[in-house]
Amino acid sequence: MTRPLATRLARPCAAALCAAALLVGCTSGSDEPSSSATGRSSPASTAASAAPVASDRLQSEYQSVVKNVLPSVVQITTDSDLGSGVVYDDRGHIVTNAHVVGDAKKFTVTLVTGGNPLEAELVSSYPAEDLAVIKLSAPPKDLRPAKFADSASVEVGQIVLAMGNPLGLSGSVTQGIVSAVGRTVSEGAEGGGTGATIANMVQTSAAINPGNSGGALVNLDSKVIGIPTLAATDPQMGAGAAPGIGFAIPASTVTKIADQIIKDGKVTDSGRAALGITARTVVGDDLQPAGVAVVSVSAGGAAAKAGLKAGDVITRVDSTAISTMQSLTEALAAHQPGDKVKVTFERNGSSQTAEATLGSI
């Protein structure tokens, strides 16, 4: 279980440097004639001439990706906030973070390609995954939808470019790598955050800065692999971000949620596991979190079918100790609807267990 080390930035992602190391040859010190005597290139001169070629090729790839994708990244402005978004289709749908749109219903959208600001309205927001879709009122004919990657193809070590509007610097591009995949991360609910716990996130060395949330994390195939959303914080650094640890919602989650919102106006199948309860954190005699008290049970839900009742205090899911609502949410995020879990709970002073078949949010 991943610790909730990340916190939501009000207007996040920029990037950390990814240094490309070039192989440099050296002479062996043997008695073989030098290149000037034989007319052949020495290993050192061959490597030296190859280095600029490799560097130029990588630079060309970067520039090609920027040319292909940056026109699909927009700036979203509300009355009180600023963030980024990604053009989803040619009908004017734009995907972004739920915390970027906040409570707003209308937005001003600025394209990287220029022109007058465009008006947009909220289609729907889904805070449980910190995603939202807005739609341009009058989409221009030359709108450039982004292409989204298959999340299963994302691998640690891949070079990625982060595109967005950090600190209001429109159309900024920076670089990093995929540092890890499959992270479960919780964002804070303070300062306008959704408090979401999101599974399977992509960890990147690209730094996340205010204004980059909702933008694009892109591979060298010019495909979006994720939506930058969170920056990690180190409690020992106070409120400061931990450098080089950022998180993006994976493309598979983005497309699944966006497709449903565009088709139905809401999320009809979250793919998120749930017990079917409302609950709250309780504290023990030492005033420390001691479990999650069930406030109510949804009729026909997973908890009801397993025999849980209002007043029960959940203390464990399988082998994972549960002390807070956040720890319960993280434990459930690791499962899929239909999974069977063993729930340990306290009732009338005694510990009991029940097997629950998880439902869906």
Disulfide bonds with the S-S distance in Angstrom:
none
